[in-house]
Amino acid sequence: MDFKSKLRQAINGSWRIVRISVLITGLTFLLVGSAIPPAGLASQVRAYTRPIEFDFSIWTLEAIAAKLTGWGLSLEKFMTPEAQSQLVLDYLDQVQRVQTLNAELLDVYTNPDISAPGEASHSLHAALQAEGTLLESLAPLAEAVLQNQLMDIIVESGLGLLGQAFPPSLYQVSDIPQSLVVSPRTEIRRAYEISLEPGLTVDLKDQLEGTIFTELDHAALVVPIGGIGSYPTMVMQSANLVWLTEIVAHEWVHNYLTLRPLGMNYLTSDQLRTINETAATLAGEELARLILAKYYPAHLPPEPLPAHVDASPAQPETQAGQVAFNFQAEMRQTRIETDRLLAEGDVKGAEAYMEARRQVFWDNGFPIRKLNQAYFAFHGAYSADPDGGAAGEDPVGPAVQALRAQYDELADFLNAIAWVTSYDALLQLLHP
């Protein structure tokens, strides 16, 4: 290759990176900007949260820089499709090794029989540093591979634009912020939500929730989340391939919807939020299965039964012959009774009932730190489970599920629901 050809190739490569930079910057402002919270209660809550709020601007700039560096190298393009998939599996194995070492390290510092945990854990610290360094080297390539695999599936599913996934799939594994959700005590409604720094202690969470309860007369809950639909999207570290593909796809669907009326109106009402989250959950699960079927067939779980199919004529039983505890069904009943008590104006009765039910969940192996109005305001928006769960009798989630059942193709479903701007509009689509 002569000098002019090399120069032309270098200029074209640089220009490509510049164009990508402009695209990411524009999409970042558009997609992240849609998450600006409303005023009102915000100023009162933020009087307590300002020192521990998560700074999205710094994280986004660092994530964009990392993605641009990866694009400049594009090392994954020099690998065969099989080698790319194996790289992702190797990365997940490495995540598991690091997580295991962290758990062992925690055990050393927790064990009361170990008087000098620093000395006892010296070899663990050395191993963790070595394995962590290897994980950091694998992560960017694994993310690039999974991004490209998702974009291929997006295009094959008919969701692309001019033969390309738009917006491009970009995600980065990160320590995920936690969400503070605030609801009125008199009803279940997401009145305010803000992202807090990851790694907050349980004591600090409980103190913050208690302060909002006593000072602002609102229920509050700090909840962990698996991902955030920023741009690039944020995804929690996990060694579970099925979960990881679902979350990466779920957050991309949020980015896709944010460029359309449904996503633009995410904060307009709890109903639209539920429509958005339920659609993203359903679509994310479907896209994930397509990724697994094409690139990781050995890891594809069995096809779930349709909602109308009963797996067995009777409730499943435990080894002791007792009916197994169905978390989703029990949570649905809890939500229904809580809604009834609140509708009657019995706020203290509803709160006492939720605490009693929390104990029931604990006794059956489901630890819930706090079960209150804010819990339902957050979890009730994810209404893709046929059993209802935390959504109770809210008809919005089932309507989204029913609409999905009307379309043979995922792209047709998403293209239809993306233009929904109210629950009534959803019903009109469902019953034209």
C-alpha positions in Angstrom: 0.0 0.0 0.0 1.5 3.4 -1.0 1.7 6.5 1.2 -1.4 8.2 -0.3 -3.5 5.1 0.2 -2.3 4.8 3.8 -3.0 8.5 4.4 -6.5 8.2 2.9 -7.2 5.2 5.1 -6.1 7.1 8.2 -8.2 10.1 7.3 -11.3 7.9 6.6 -10.8 6.2 10.0 -10.4 9.4 11.8 -13.5 10.9 10.1 -15.5 7.8 11.1 -14.5 8.3 14.8 -15.5 12.0 14.6 -18.9 11.1 13.1 -19.5 8.5 15.8 -18.5 11.0 18.5 -21.0 13.5 17.2 -23.7 10.9 17.0 -23.0 9.7 20.6 -22.9 13.2 22.0 -26.2 14.1 20.3 -27.9 10.9 21.4 -26.6 11.3 24.9 -28.2 14.7 25.4 -31.4 13.5 23.8 -31.7 10.2 25.7 -30.4 11.2 29.0 -32.1 14.5 28.9 -35.5 12.7 29.0 -34.8 11.6 32.6 -34.9 15.1 34.2 -37.2 14.8 37.2 -40.1 17.2 37.8 -40.0 20.0 40.3 -42.1 20.3 43.5 -41.4 17.5 46.0 -38.0 17.3 44.4 -36.6 20.3 46.2 -37.7 18.9 49.6 -36.3 15.4 49.0 -33.0 16.7 47.5 -32.4 18.7 50.7 -31.5 15.3 52.2 -30.0 13.6 49.1 -27.7 16.2 47.5 -24.5 14.9 49.1 -25.1 11.3 47.9 -26.7 11.8 44.4 -25.1 10.1 41.5 -23.3 12.3 38.9 -24.4 11.0 35.5 -22.4 13.7 33.6 -19.0 12.4 34.8 -20.0 8.8 34.2 -21.3 9.4 30.7 -18.2 11.3 29.6 -16.0 8.5 30.9 -18.2 5.8 29.2 -18.2 7.7 25.9 -14.4 8.0 26.0 -14.1 4.2 26.7 -16.5 3.4 23.8 -14.6 5.7 21.4 -11.3 4.0 22.3 -12.8 0.6 21.7 -14.2 1.7 18.3 -10.8 3.0 17.3 -9.3 -0.4 17.9 -12.2 -2.7 17.0 -10.2 -5.7 18.0 -13.3 -7.9 18.0 -13.5 -7.6 14.2 -10.3 -9.7 13.9 -12.0 -12.6 15.6 -14.3 -15.3 14.1 -18.0 -15.2 15.3 -17.2 -18.4 17.3 -14.2 -16.8 19.0 -16.2 -13.7 19.8 -18.9 -15.8 21.6 -16.2 -17.7 23.4 -14.7 -14.4 24.6 -18.0 -13.4 26.2 -18.2 -16.8 27.9 -14.6 -16.4 29.1 -15.4 -13.0 30.4 -18.4 -14.3 32.4 -16.3 -17.0 33.9 -13.8 -14.3 34.9 -16.6 -12.3 36.5 -17.5 -15.4 38.5 -14.0 -15.9 39.7 -13.7 -12.3 40.9 -17.1 -12.5 42.6 -16.0 -15.7 44.4 -12.8 -14.1 45.6 -14.7 -11.1 46.9 -17.1 -13.4 48.8 -14.2 -15.3 50.3 -12.5 -12.0 51.3 -15.7 -10.9 53.0 -15.9 -14.1 54.9 -12.4 -13.6 56.2 -13.2 -10.2 57.6 -16.6 -11.4 58.9 -15.2 -14.5 60.7 -14.9 -13.7 64.4 -12.3 -16.5 64.8 -9.8 -14.7 62.6 -8.0 -12.1 64.8 -5.8 -10.6 62.0 -7.9 -10.6 58.8 -5.4 -8.4 57.0 -2.7 -11.0 57.3 -5.0 -14.0 56.7 -6.3 -12.5 53.5 -2.9 -11.5 52.0 -3.0 -14.2 49.4 -6.7 -13.5 48.6 -5.9 -9.8 48.0 -3.1 -10.8 45.6 -5.3 -13.2 43.7 -8.1 -10.7 43.6 -5.8 -8.0 42.1 -4.5 -10.4 39.4 -8.0 -11.7 38.5 -9.4 -8.2 38.6 -6.8 -6.9 36.2 -7.6 -9.8 33.8 -11.3 -9.0 34.1 -10.7 -5.3 33.2 -8.8 -6.3 30.1 -11.6 -8.6 28.9 -14.6 -6.3 29.7 -14.3 -3.8 26.8 -14.0 -6.6 24.2 -16.8 -8.6 25.7 -19.1 -5.6 25.8 -18.2 -4.8 22.1 -19.0 -8.3 21.1 -22.4 -8.4 22.9 -23.3 -5.0 21.5 -22.6 -6.1 18.0 -24.5 -9.3 18.5 -27.5 -7.4 19.7 -27.3 -5.0 16.8 -27.3 -7.9 14.4 -30.4 -9.3 16.0 -32.1 -5.9 16.0 -31.6 -5.6 12.2 -32.7 -9.2 11.6 -35.8 -8.5 13.7 -36.8 -5.6 11.4 -36.1 -3.0 14.0 -33.2 -1.3 12.2 -33.1 1.9 10.2 -31.6 1.7 6.7 -30.0 -1.6 7.6 -28.5 -0.3 10.9 -29.5 -0.5 14.5 -30.6 2.9 15.7 -29.7 4.0 18.2 -26.6 1.9 18.2 -26.4 -0.5 21.1 -23.9 0.8 23.6 -23.6 -0.4 27.2 -21.0 -0.5 29.9 -20.8 -2.6 33.0 -20.7 -0.4 36.0 -21.5 0.0 39.7 -25.1 0.9 39.2 -26.7 3.8 41.1 -29.5 3.0 43.4 -32.9 4.6 43.0 -34.7 6.5 45.8 -38.4 6.1 45.1 -40.9 8.4 46.9 -44.6 7.8 47.1 -47.5 9.5 49.0 -48.6 7.4 52.0 -52.2 7.8 51.0 -51.9 6.1 47.6 -49.4 4.1 45.6 -47.9 6.5 43.1 -44.3 7.4 42.1 -44.2 11.0 43.2 -40.4 11.3 42.8 -37.4 9.3 42.0 -33.7 10.1 42.0 -30.5 8.1 41.5 -28.1 7.8 44.4 -24.5 6.7 44.6 -23.9 2.9 44.5 -22.7 1.2 47.7 -24.7 3.1 50.2 -24.9 1.3 53.6 -28.1 -0.2 54.8 -28.0 2.1 57.8 -27.9 5.2 55.6 -30.7 3.9 53.4 -32.9 3.3 56.4 -32.1 6.7 57.9 -32.9 8.5 54.6 -36.2 6.6 54.2 -37.1 7.3 57.8 -36.4 11.0 57.5 -38.6 11.3 54.4 -41.3 9.5 56.2 -41.3 11.6 59.4 -40.4 15.0 57.8 -42.2 14.9 54.5 -45.0 12.4 55.4 -44.1 10.2 52.3 -43.1 6.6 51.9 -39.6 6.1 50.5 -37.4 3.2 49.5 -33.9 2.9 48.1 -34.0 0.1 45.6 -31.2 -1.7 43.7 -31.6 -1.8 39.9 -29.9 -3.9 37.2 -29.5 -1.3 34.5 -30.3 2.3 33.5 -31.3 3.5 30.0 -28.8 6.3 29.9 -26.6 6.5 26.8 -24.4 4.5 26.9 -26.7 2.3 29.0 -25.4 1.2 32.4 -25.5 -2.5 33.3 -24.7 -4.2 36.6 -21.9 -6.8 36.6 -23.2 -10.4 36.4 -21.9 -13.8 35.5 -25.3 -14.9 34.3 -25.4 -14.9 30.5 -29.2 -15.1 30.2 -29.7 -12.2 32.7 -27.0 -10.1 31.0 -28.5 -10.4 27.5 -32.0 -9.6 28.8 -30.8 -6.5 30.6 -28.6 -5.2 27.7 -31.6 -5.7 25.3 -34.1 -4.2 27.8 -32.0 -1.0 28.2 -31.6 -0.7 24.4 -35.4 -0.9 24.0 -35.6 2.0 26.4 -33.2 4.0 24.1 -35.3 3.0 21.1 -38.5 4.1 22.7 -37.0 7.4 24.0 -36.7 8.5 20.4 -40.4 8.0 20.1 -43.6 9.4 21.8 -43.9 6.6 24.4 -40.4 7.1 25.7 -40.5 10.9 25.4 -43.5 10.8 27.8 -42.0 8.3 30.2 -42.3 10.7 33.2 -45.8 12.0 32.2 -47.7 9.4 34.2 -47.3 6.1 36.1 -49.5 4.5 33.4 -47.1 5.5 30.6 -44.1 4.4 32.8 -45.7 1.0 33.2 -46.4 0.7 29.5 -42.8 1.6 28.8 -41.3 -0.8 31.3 -43.5 -3.7 30.5 -42.9 -3.3 26.7 -39.1 -3.1 27.4 -39.2 -6.2 29.5 -41.2 -8.2 27.0 -39.1 -7.1 24.1 -35.8 -7.4 26.0 -36.6 -11.0 26.8 -37.4 -11.8 23.2 -34.3 -10.2 21.8 -32.2 -11.9 24.4 -33.6 -15.3 23.4 -32.7 -14.6 19.8 -29.1 -13.6 20.8 -28.8 -16.9 22.8 -30.3 -19.0 20.0 -27.9 -17.6 17.4 -24.7 -17.1 19.3 -25.0 -19.2 22.5 -27.4 -22.1 21.7 -26.1 -24.3 24.5 -27.1 -21.6 27.0 -30.7 -21.1 25.7 -33.2 -21.9 28.4 -36.4 -23.7 27.6 -39.1 -21.8 25.9 -41.5 -20.3 28.5 -45.1 -21.5 28.4 -47.7 -19.1 27.0 -49.6 -17.2 29.6 -52.8 -19.1 28.9 -51.2 -22.6 29.4 -51.3 -24.1 32.9 -48.2 -26.1 33.5 -50.1 -28.5 35.9 -53.7 -28.9 37.0 -52.7 -28.3 40.6 -50.5 -25.9 42.5 -46.9 -27.2 42.8 -46.0 -28.9 46.1 -42.9 -28.9 48.2 -41.2 -32.1 49.4 -43.3 -31.9 52.6 -46.5 -32.0 50.6 -47.4 -28.4 51.2 -48.4 -26.0 48.4 -45.3 -24.1 47.2 -45.1 -20.4 48.0 -45.8 -18.5 44.7 -44.0 -15.1 45.2 -45.8 -13.4 42.3 -49.2 -14.5 43.2 -48.7 -13.7 46.9 -47.3 -10.2 46.0 -50.3 -9.6 43.8 -52.7 -10.4 46.7 -50.7 -8.1 48.9 -50.9 -5.3 46.5 -54.7 -5.7 46.0 -55.4 -5.7 49.8 -53.1 -2.7 50.3 -54.9 -0.8 47.5 -58.2 -1.6 49.2 -57.1 -0.3 52.6 -55.7 2.9 51.1 -58.8 3.5 49.1 -60.8 3.3 52.4 -58.4 5.9 53.9 -56.9 3.4 56.4 -53.2 4.4 55.8 -51.9 3.1 59.1 -53.8 -0.1 58.6 -52.3 -0.6 55.2 -48.8 0.1 56.5 -49.3 -2.4 59.3 -50.6 -5.0 56.8 -47.6 -4.5 54.5 -45.2 -5.0 57.4 -47.1 -8.2 58.4 -46.9 -9.5 54.9 -43.2 -8.7 54.7 -42.8 -11.1 57.6 -44.7 -13.8 55.6 -42.4 -13.3 52.6 -39.4 -13.6 55.0 -40.7 -16.8 56.5 -41.0 -18.3 53.0 -37.4 -17.4 51.9 -38.0 -14.1 50.2 -36.2 -11.3 52.2 -37.7 -7.9 51.5 -36.0 -5.1 53.5 -39.0 -2.8 53.4 -42.5 -3.3 52.0 -44.3 0.0 51.6 -46.1 2.2 49.1 -42.8 3.1 47.4 -42.0 -0.6 46.9 -45.2 -1.0 44.9 -44.8 2.3 43.1 -41.5 1.0 41.8 -42.0 -2.7 41.2 -45.5 -2.3 40.1 -44.4 -0.7 36.8 -42.7 -3.9 35.7 -45.9 -5.8 34.8 -44.8 -8.5 32.3 -45.5 -11.4 34.6 -48.9 -13.2 33.9 -49.4 -13.6 37.7 -49.4 -9.8 38.1 -47.0 -9.5 41.0 -46.5 -6.1 42.5 -48.9 -4.5 39.9 -51.9 -6.1 41.6 -55.1 -5.5 39.6 -53.5 -2.7 37.6 -54.9 -3.4 34.0 -52.0 -1.5 32.2 -49.5 -4.4 32.2 -51.9 -7.0 31.1 -53.1 -4.7 28.3 -49.5 -4.5 27.0 -49.2 -8.3 27.2 -52.4 -8.7 25.3 -51.2 -6.2 22.6 -48.0 -8.2 22.2 -50.0 -11.3 21.6 -51.8 -9.6 18.7 -48.6 -9.3 16.6 -46.6 -12.1 15.1 -43.5 -10.0 14.8 -41.7 -8.1 17.6 -40.9 -5.2 15.4 -44.6 -4.6 14.6 -45.5 -4.6 18.3 -42.7 -2.1 19.2 -43.5 0.1 16.2 -47.1 0.2 17.3 -46.7 0.7 21.0 -43.9 3.3 20.5 -46.6 5.8 19.4 -48.8 5.3 22.4 -49.2 8.5 24.5 -51.9 7.4 27.0 -53.6 4.3 28.4 -56.6 5.1 26.4 -54.5 5.1 23.2 -53.2 1.7 24.2 -56.8 0.4 24.6 -57.6 1.8 21.2 -54.8 -0.2 19.7 -55.9 -3.3 21.6 -59.6 -2.9 20.6 -59.8 -0.8 17.4 
